[in-house]
């Protein structure tokens, strides 16, 4: 199962806030032997969000979507998810109970009576309006839940809420996937080489060893190695044989080899 990530919000694209989700989700997945297959950033634009979510629902991938599930005018994710699915928004009964419980807790903390009919409290119930058929994603931070439709899961943009919710899904519903994306990687520094000259060798290695991917990471001003290419192979199975073939091929081409790395 491929794993994808959607990060929603104008504040990310404008630079007003720096995205922290991508690096953290990669970290959370790696700790469980999993890897991110793709990621997508989308601003607060309903047609674009709807298109991104339509792709997510159709992909069959495990997808986490961060942001835009509140109830302010710039939050569109819930509405776009419903539009992408072609279903209406409905007040989820369990979400309603959790939101009411949270509002009651806040009123008690402030020493005020709880009035569920107060306009602002009624408005907060919009945070429980999910696409028909959705299930909730519990939020241990403040009880206001996210939601899931199939393998696409929607969490808030706040890291303090989103990350524990994602971890809970990974360690609960998707525990059986752990280790399924673990890969080994071996690479070598090749000094003063040109990628174009190495491309036929890289293609030959992938054709000979279809279970691995060959990668090339060039650098022109590395403080230690100067101009070089980190050339390597990665895969879930044996990488030693394809790496040896790659390294020997570079040597046969007259490439000057440097340090080797194993990850």
Legacy VTK file of the C-alpha trace (Angstrom):
# vtk DataFile Version 3.0
C-alpha trace
ASCII
DATASET POLYDATA
POINTS 263 float
0.000 0.000 0.000
1.452 3.342 -1.035
1.285 6.173 1.494
0.550 9.770 0.546
0.338 13.102 2.336
-1.737 16.190 1.511
-0.959 19.460 3.284
-3.596 22.166 2.919
-3.379 25.893 3.624
-2.532 29.240 2.032
-0.278 29.998 4.982
2.124 27.260 3.871
2.261 28.355 0.240
2.719 32.029 1.173
5.519 31.253 3.618
3.611 32.743 6.545
4.065 29.385 8.282
6.677 26.741 7.641
5.379 23.250 7.003
6.424 20.743 9.656
4.195 17.856 8.619
6.240 16.458 5.729
9.424 15.849 7.733
7.480 14.513 10.730
5.342 12.103 8.727
8.488 10.780 7.011
9.985 10.298 10.491
6.874 8.551 11.852
6.743 6.228 8.870
10.456 5.418 8.942
10.218 4.455 12.622
7.699 1.807 11.553
9.544 0.553 8.508
7.321 2.502 6.123
7.979 5.163 3.505
6.108 8.065 1.948
5.331 7.554 -1.738
4.062 11.048 -2.531
3.139 14.417 -1.025
1.075 17.349 -2.264
0.643 20.942 -1.087
-2.664 22.694 -1.827
-3.810 26.206 -0.965
-7.243 27.168 0.369
-8.902 26.833 -3.030
-11.980 24.606 -3.201
-11.602 23.344 -6.783
-7.940 22.427 -6.212
-8.638 20.750 -2.869
-11.555 18.826 -4.353
-9.393 17.642 -7.253
-6.602 16.551 -4.897
-9.031 14.644 -2.692
-10.770 13.040 -5.649
-7.369 11.683 -6.679
-6.680 10.501 -3.123
-9.971 8.616 -2.838
-9.456 6.960 -6.218
-5.822 6.034 -5.618
-6.319 3.161 -3.204
-3.440 4.612 -1.182
-3.257 5.289 2.529
-3.462 9.090 2.630
-3.179 11.594 5.466
-4.618 15.070 4.867
-3.534 17.830 7.261
-5.402 21.098 7.659
-8.610 22.887 6.778
-11.084 20.868 8.855
-12.148 23.694 11.169
-15.291 25.803 10.864
-13.983 29.213 9.767
-14.542 30.601 6.237
-11.042 29.596 5.115
-11.548 25.947 6.087
-12.754 23.995 3.060
-11.500 20.442 3.490
-14.703 18.899 4.871
-16.820 20.416 2.107
-14.310 19.430 -0.575
-14.126 15.849 0.682
-17.906 15.579 0.405
-17.839 17.102 -3.073
-15.082 14.727 -4.204
-17.153 11.785 -2.985
-20.468 13.108 -4.285
-22.139 12.804 -0.872
-23.664 15.361 1.533
-22.173 16.639 4.765
-23.842 15.278 7.892
-23.387 15.983 11.580
-21.653 12.864 12.829
-23.343 11.804 16.104
-20.125 10.703 17.823
-18.345 13.855 16.702
-21.244 15.942 18.025
-21.013 14.236 21.425
-17.271 14.849 21.612
-17.589 18.503 20.603
-20.331 19.074 23.182
-18.166 17.365 25.794
-15.278 19.644 24.903
-17.462 22.764 25.100
-18.782 21.646 28.482
-15.212 21.116 29.724
-14.155 24.592 28.574
-17.163 26.216 30.258
-16.314 24.411 33.509
-12.665 25.499 33.283
-13.821 29.102 32.845
-16.331 28.853 35.674
-19.258 29.578 33.367
-22.544 27.734 32.831
-22.671 25.661 29.672
-25.329 26.762 27.189
-25.470 24.365 24.212
-27.886 26.683 22.372
-25.595 29.703 22.461
-24.865 30.760 18.852
-21.111 30.269 19.082
-21.575 26.785 20.540
-24.014 25.864 17.792
-21.465 27.076 15.248
-18.776 24.831 16.755
-20.874 21.811 15.863
-19.934 22.486 12.245
-16.582 20.891 13.075
-18.493 17.589 13.266
-20.038 17.947 9.818
-18.364 15.141 7.867
-19.098 13.447 4.527
-21.865 10.886 4.874
-20.441 7.536 5.866
-17.280 8.935 7.454
-15.848 7.613 10.713
-14.069 9.711 13.328
-10.360 9.983 14.118
-10.018 10.619 17.880
-8.106 13.727 18.910
-6.363 13.217 22.284
-5.399 16.894 22.523
-8.804 18.550 22.757
-11.356 15.848 21.776
-12.410 17.619 18.538
-12.148 14.680 16.107
-10.895 14.348 12.604
-12.509 11.929 10.175
-11.763 9.071 7.825
-13.305 7.881 4.589
-11.828 4.554 3.616
-8.050 4.853 3.791
-8.030 8.657 3.517
-7.729 10.321 6.915
-8.294 13.985 7.766
-6.571 15.630 10.737
-6.109 19.255 11.845
-3.251 21.416 10.675
-1.931 21.862 14.221
1.042 19.493 14.702
0.233 18.991 18.394
-3.066 17.440 17.301
-2.227 15.959 13.906
0.849 13.922 14.804
-0.653 11.879 17.668
-3.719 11.225 15.511
-1.547 9.945 12.656
0.498 7.824 15.052
-2.670 6.305 16.476
-3.816 5.280 13.009
-0.425 3.842 12.097
-0.165 1.831 15.308
-3.794 0.719 15.301
-5.545 0.242 12.004
-2.318 -0.049 9.995
-0.100 -1.954 12.429
0.041 -4.890 10.014
1.840 -2.693 7.476
4.814 -2.051 9.758
8.063 -3.089 8.155
6.476 -3.426 4.737
8.287 -0.416 3.311
11.679 -0.925 4.931
14.482 -0.543 2.405
18.223 -0.950 2.358
20.445 1.470 0.541
24.069 1.330 -0.556
25.883 4.124 -2.342
29.333 5.360 -3.279
30.833 8.775 -3.942
31.949 9.168 -7.560
34.273 12.129 -8.103
34.075 14.521 -11.060
31.692 12.324 -13.044
28.919 13.370 -15.396
25.438 11.928 -14.920
24.941 11.604 -18.680
27.953 9.304 -18.890
26.638 7.134 -16.035
23.031 6.920 -17.222
23.465 3.861 -19.495
25.088 1.977 -16.599
22.249 2.966 -14.250
19.649 1.777 -16.770
21.508 -1.500 -17.240
21.609 -2.145 -13.479
17.849 -1.550 -13.130
17.178 -3.861 -16.084
19.403 -6.576 -14.612
18.088 -6.174 -11.056
14.421 -5.094 -11.377
13.821 -5.243 -7.602
16.055 -2.219 -6.942
16.096 1.425 -7.892
19.274 3.206 -8.896
19.683 6.800 -7.749
22.060 9.624 -8.544
22.519 12.666 -6.278
24.928 15.202 -7.821
26.649 17.968 -5.891
28.797 20.796 -7.258
30.117 22.428 -4.080
30.157 19.889 -1.259
32.460 21.125 1.551
34.188 17.755 1.856
33.898 16.003 -1.504
33.643 18.968 -3.875
32.079 18.157 -7.235
30.757 14.596 -7.075
27.824 12.253 -7.508
26.465 9.974 -4.809
25.509 6.923 -6.844
23.644 4.041 -5.295
20.904 1.445 -5.217
17.961 0.939 -2.854
15.357 -1.731 -2.385
13.510 -3.958 0.044
15.578 -7.062 -0.737
19.185 -7.746 -1.614
21.072 -4.602 -2.625
24.598 -5.970 -2.249
24.794 -7.708 -5.620
23.358 -4.800 -7.644
25.551 -2.350 -5.743
28.662 -4.402 -6.511
27.680 -4.455 -10.189
27.108 -0.693 -10.131
30.414 0.041 -8.410
32.321 -2.264 -10.770
30.630 -0.645 -13.741
31.721 2.818 -12.611
35.276 1.592 -12.161
35.234 0.064 -15.661
34.233 3.450 -17.028
37.247 5.018 -15.347
35.318 6.676 -12.535
37.182 7.652 -9.391
35.432 6.119 -6.396
35.284 7.564 -2.905
33.670 6.502 0.385
30.807 4.007 0.451
27.657 4.395 2.555
25.106 1.902 3.888
21.698 2.970 5.143
LINES 1 264
263 0 1 2 3 4 5 6 7 8 9 10 11 12 13 14 15 16 17 18 19 20 21 22 23 24 25 26 27 28 29 30 31 32 33 34 35 36 37 38 39 40 41 42 43 44 45 46 47 48 49 50 51 52 53 54 55 56 57 58 59 60 61 62 63 64 65 66 67 68 69 70 71 72 73 74 75 76 77 78 79 80 81 82 83 84 85 86 87 88 89 90 91 92 93 94 95 96 97 98 99 100 101 102 103 104 105 106 107 108 109 110 111 112 113 114 115 116 117 118 119 120 121 122 123 124 125 126 127 128 129 130 131 132 133 134 135 136 137 138 139 140 141 142 143 144 145 146 147 148 149 150 151 152 153 154 155 156 157 158 159 160 161 162 163 164 165 166 167 168 169 170 171 172 173 174 175 176 177 178 179 180 181 182 183 184 185 186 187 188 189 190 191 192 193 194 195 196 197 198 199 200 201 202 203 204 205 206 207 208 209 210 211 212 213 214 215 216 217 218 219 220 221 222 223 224 225 226 227 228 229 230 231 232 233 234 235 236 237 238 239 240 241 242 243 244 245 246 247 248 249 250 251 252 253 254 255 256 257 258 259 260 261 262
